[in-house]
């Protein structure tokens, strides 16, 4: 059976001598695996279409367990921006989220549109951390993890939402915050920022235009949101742990450099014989 799908390449693995195992996220069939025969050969007509983050139309044959790629018409995303280590980091994190939070062969047009739009945002040079924030907010909400942005997680009221508390699963109102202060980390959010977060979650991906947020507001949300993911999402994302470890190594290296340059270390002093 011949199948025509619109999809995005989210993983590529070598297979046999010259084939490739490709994972596509598609609008019509969800996340599917396929074999690209001869795709690793230098002159293969399929080689360009089976690279990571290729977006376009794929014509497949349905096999017993995997699809088989026959033809494709695609374009490359993030062709130049992946040289930026920060773009590379966010891209790898987004790809792992898609791989580990989606089910095989379950059609989900909303999710597909969101993922495609997120990578298009990166490709078009929109603010990196804003794109990462939007990606997480919509993914978490759509997959049923939350957090709650429009109602107090304690009393259920939708008015006067004051603070985001990861341990309690979302926002709490001013009354609950005043009478029963949480014992955990509390992040106070401006009302305007809360409204913007609510609109991001409510708006369909194809209708969500450019979102402008101050860098300090993005950072204000990203930190507690990462803690929320750690507490409430039953998946440990390896990419984030790797990058976190790399950041720690970079900080240690910088501290070591400063220590060596400090007065009295003998680093810059001449030898005396």
C-alpha angles and dihedrals in degrees: 000000000000117000128190116202140169109226154149125235107237101167138018126190130178115252128190116327102319109356129100133217107220129190115208128191105211136184094222103042107017119228111355137172123225141176117235104200114219093355092138093058114107095238098036115137088217097051097090093044095054099055120116114279096015110153126198148069122331128192111207141180115224113234132183096276107354137035120244119223116231107162139357142183110199147152129214123248125207090009094157103018095066088077086072106087093213092052089047091051095051091044093054091047092051092048092052091050090054094046096048103035099047129077124231118263096356111134112227112164093179092055092045092051090049094051093045091048091049093056091044087055089055091045091052092052099249116162108295101219093043090054091048091049093050091047092054096043095053095040093051093046095045093048090052100249097114137178105214110239102163103046137043108256090219108043101013096234119143097207131092096009105185115165143028114225114184094198091056095047102249144333128001125198129242093256094053090043091053101044100033109025110198118244092219136073111306124196115194111214127198113247092240091054091049089052091051092050090051091052092049091056095044100045120087111244095245091053097046108101130188113324119208119198131164112253091238091055092049090051090046090060101035096062099053090038090059088053090049090053091050092051102039110026112079093215129089109214108217095195093060091048091051093050091045089054091047091052090052091051090050091051091048091050091050091049090050092051091051091048092052092050094049117113115269097027093105091229095125098028121107121246116260118211 
